[in-house]
Amino acid sequence: MSLTFKEFLRSGKDQLAAAGFPEVDAEHLIAYLLGISRMDLHNPVTLENALAAFTDLSVIEENFWALLDRRCAHEPLQYLTGTAYFRYLEIEVGPGVLVPRPESELLVEAVLKNIESRTGAVSVVDLGSGSGALALAIATEAPETHLVAVEKDPAAIEWLRKNVSRIAERVRIVESDVASALIGVKCDVVIANPPYVPNSQVLPRDVAEHEPAIALYGGPDGMELPRVFIAAAARLLKGGGFLAIEHHESQGSEIASALESEFSEVKLHNDLVGRARFTTATRR
């Protein structure tokens, strides 16, 4: 490495900035290659030890430039590092599964509050679990709950299995379409993050070109699949059961209309920047 480490990292940040990407992504990528955390890059002793572990730093240099090129080609940062941070967890992700969004952490918070208000063992079903981020956050933060994660896409299930085996093996995985999953089963809580993006909506290239369309698009108006998830939740929930469902920021009223016949206490929740993000409701 002909440059100092600081100059080397700076050149990576400049490449990303010139292409319109956050400079901090360079720190995530080099930390990933060195096997340390991003914050450890700013600890001189930890950084020196990490660099000393490599006999040939040209390997790090080559891999860093290759990852930067892939990031500039709009490959999601989380796919490049294999990790998405969600609440207190590190979720393994990659091609074939949706990257967990920070906004979904608020939905988890609402579910945890509802669980706290209940007595005895609480049963929770995660419909369309994907990577398992929602189910695993609840499993680790409310350890007395019984969790079932429902997912039908084989590619996503591979990531779900990896995360369940590494984080909370007690989560039961059911490979099934939401509409026909768990016939005859009743539960206390359903969480759902269905595909809800209208088919015609233009998404950022990071998302549109790399993340699975099956986990994104919910039909012409985006509501086709959320309605399927709501019907499944109504079937699964006991009377007084709690539903938390994520949706498009424009769909609040349509979600409320879809819930009105089977649910009460319908409440729309905003994310941290004031956009409608998810709805909670109680089964009649």
Summary of the structure (lengths in Angstrom):
residues: 284
radius of gyration: 20.9
end to end distance: 65.4
largest distance: 67.9
contacts: 908
relative contact order: 0.10
helix: 44%
strand: 20%
